[in-house]
Amino acid sequence: MPTAEPTTPRTAALGTSPAAAGSDEPGVDALVIGVHPATDDAAAPAVPVLAAGAEDVDAAFDGELAALLHTVGATGKIEQVVSLPTRGAVPAPRLVAVGLGAPGGGSAAAESVRRAAGAAARALAGTARVVSTLGAVDAEAAVAGALLGGYRFDAHRSSTDDASAPVASWEFTAVTDTQVRHATLVAEAVGTARDLVNTAPNVLFPETLAARAVTLGEQAGLVTEVFDDTHLRENGYGGITGVGQGSSRKPRLVRLTWNGGAGAGGAAAPTKVALVGKGITFDTGGISLKPNAGMADMTSDMGGAAAVIATVVLAAKLELPVAVTATVPMAENMPSSTAYRPGDVLTMYGGKTVEVLNTDAEGRLVLADAIVRAGEDSPDYLVETSTLTGAQEVALGMRTAGIMGTDELRDRVAGHAVATGEDGWAMPLPEYLRSDLDSRVADIANVTGQRFGGMLAAGIFLGEFVPNGLPWAHIDVAGPAYNTGGPRGYTTKGGSGVPVRTLIAFLEDVAAHG
């Protein structure tokens, strides 16, 4: 029976396989290997080069596997998938060679493996049991890429097609159980964020998003709090209540806390990290109504909320020695007789006043309340993520997040975005842009009157609500959080789960280095 409850990538049968060629693994449906493009000094320049881990498979083909793959068009180009029957050379009836691109090292090589594994997962949809040698190239990247590439969201379908179902059982060579567990938990967290983003907005609105966040948090042992619209109104959360007042579905603010194992074994108090994520469950633009074209994609405007919810749950599952609290404002931005208007002045949580010049710049308003509340916990770091500005897409495209904030933390987070393959670019917060946010009647306006620098101006606005001296970073994922094109690598159409992997890599870095 179809359900709107979130699902995760299938991982129950995931494991390791000791046999590179599957020689003692009867019942394998397909064997996956990696190939690189031919090197310049290769004897046969057009013949691809087998990647690490394929040695036993090549021996089963009398050392002629690369040449055989060349005859069916394999080039080693990144994500290219070529399949051929094995004719009994190995127990699996089908051999799948997937391109890894030019060999290299570091984060770029890991990303190539993730993309290749994801491409193989999509090509092998509907297959029962697959053995992959890609673990010999990069273990965790192979596992994560395979799981994420096979992700499918079926909650709203009345029936499903088994032929497009994710691979039922993945087994990897050269991968340890520890690596499998870590990669699986990360992939499940990304899958959770994708599920939330992909859920239709008539199913996922502030109340139901809050309920799902609480359920996920309680299952992971988190401390959970939900502030309803009455609490928000009575306690001065003017941004969240202002944005949400035009909808019949009232706003919420959720807080999920993992204590980092505080108090266990007399350990010192862990570093405290505040995560904040924008949870606009649907954004019409309000009175400043958006154009119809592409408005359906605004189901993704809670991508930041989805990411921080999934990340704090993951931190608990990994038992990271970092105290993490996610503060998540949730509202639906609708036009109605009760909606807030251009020209309104809102009093934010903490007392600062904002003149609303554009109701479609609503994300920064709900985030401002949440940032102030998160700052009351006296965290050591604050990281906020949101599908905040169309200007991010104009400046950096649909795959590269814009990252702003205090210089050191901004660069640290951007480094993790690049290393995880989610991609991000450090952006400035020029002081001279602040005057463009001056208001004629309030402390600050929510937009400038300029066409240019919109992403940076939004970052400057958010910075006005960060406590003095607190290192903070803002990750604008307006483009990266939602893939409107076709599937690629391990990124499926719809919600991408960005920036869950960046956030958890940052938290692991904090756990290791403070």
C-alpha positions, 0 to 999 in steps of 0.5 A, a space after each residue: 500500500 503506497 504511503 506518504 511516510 519517508 522511505 530510505 535507500 534499500 540497504 538491508 542486504 548490503 554487505 561485503 564480498 571476499 571474491 573479486 570475481 564472484 567465483 564462489 558467489 553463485 546466484 550473482 546477477 551482475 558483476 560491476 567493474 570500473 574502467 579508466 580511459 586509455 593512457 597516451 602511452 598505451 599500446 592500443 590507445 583506444 582500449 580502456 584501462 581496467 581499474 583496481 579490483 578487476 584483476 581477477 575478473 580480467 584473469 577469468 577472461 584470459 587477460 583480454 577483458 579490456 580489449 573485449 570491452 573496447 569492442 562494445 564501445 567502452 571508453 572509460 568516460 565518467 559514468 559511461 555504462 557498458 554491459 556484456 554477457 560473460 558466457 560463463 567466464 565468471 558465475 555472474 551472467 552479466 558484466 557491467 563496466 562503468 567509466 571512472 574517468 582519468 585516474 587520480 587521487 583525493 576528493 575528485 577520485 572519490 567523487 568519480 567513484 560515487 558518480 560511477 557507482 550511481 550510474 551503475 545502480 541506475 543501469 542495474 535497476 530491478 536486479 536482485 544481486 550485484 557484486 562490485 569491485 569499485 570498493 577497491 578504488 574507494 570503498 565508502 564512495 562506492 557504497 554511498 554512490 550505489 545506494 544514492 544512485 538507486 534511490 527511488 521515491 514511490 510514496 505517492 504512486 498507486 503502483 510501482 514497477 519492479 523493473 525500476 526498483 533499486 538493486 536488492 542486494 549490493 556486495 562490495 569487494 575490498 570494503 570493511 563492515 565499518 565502511 559499509 555502516 558509515 556509508 550506509 548511514 550517510 546514504 540513509 540520511 541523504 535519502 531521508 532529506 530527499 524523501 522530505 523534499 519530494 513529498 507533496 506540499 499538500 501532504 508535507 506542511 508545517 504541522 506534518 513536517 514538524 511531526 515527521 521531524 519529531 518522529 525521526 528525532 525520537 527514534 534516534 534518541 534526540 530531545 525534541 521540542 515543537 513550538 506551535 503558532 500560539 507559542 510563536 506569536 506569544 513569544 515574539 517570533 515575528 518573522 515566522 508568524 508573519 510569513 505563515 499568517 497567510 496560510 490556513 496551515 499554521 507555522 511551527 518551529 522545531 528543535 532537535 538536540 543530540 547532546 554529543 554523549 555529554 556526561 558519558 564516562 566523565 568526558 569534557 563537555 563537547 563542542 556545541 554546533 547550532 544548525 538552522 534550516 529553512 522550512 518553507 513547505 511551499 512558497 508561492 511568493 505570497 502577495 509578491 506572487 511568483 510566476 507560474 512557470 516553475 512554481 511547482 518546484 517550490 515544494 523544495 523550499 524546505 530543503 534546508 530544513 530537510 538537510 538539518 533534520 537528517 543531519 542531527 539524526 545522523 549525528 546521533 546514529 554515528 554517536 558523534 562527540 559533538 552537541 548538535 541542535 537543529 532549530 528549524 522554522 516551518 511555514 507556508 508562504 501563501 497569498 490571502 486576506 490574512 497574508 503579510 504585505 509589502 510595507 509591513 514592519 515585522 518585529 523579529 524574535 529578539 526585538 529587531 524590526 524589519 520592513 518587508 519590501 518583498 514577501 517573496 524574500 520570506 526565507 530570511 525572515 523565518 531564518 532570522 527568528 531561528 538564528 536568534 533562538 539558536 544563538 541563545 544556546 551559546 553554541 561554538 559554531 552556527 551553520 545555516 542552510 537554505 534554498 534562499 535566493 535565485 541569485 545563487 543560481 544566477 551566480 553559481 549555477 544549479 550545482 554549486 552552493 554559495 557559502 558565506 559567513 565569518 571567513 574561517 568557518 565559511 572556508 572550512 565549510 566550503 572545503 567540506 562541500 568540495 571534498 564530499 562532492 556536493 560542491 560549494 564556493 566561498 562568497 564574500 559579504 561586502 560591508 558596503 552592501 549593508 547600506 542597501 538594506 537600510 529601511 526608511 521606517 525599521 531597523 533593516 529592510 528584507 531586500 535591497 533595491 538593487 538587481 545585483 548581489 542578491 545572494 550576498 545581500 541575503 547573507 548580510 541580512 542573516 548576519 545581522 541576527 547572528 550573535 556578536 563573535 559567533 563563527 557562522 556560515 550560511 549555505 545557499 542551496 537554492 539550485 543544488 537542493 533540487 535537481 530539475 533535470 534528468 538523473 546523473 551519477 548518484 543524483 536522482 531527479 527531484 530532491 538531492 539531499 544537499 548539503 547533508 554530506 557537507 554538514 556531517 563532514 563538518 560535524 565529524 571534523 569538529 569532533 576530531 579537531 574542535 
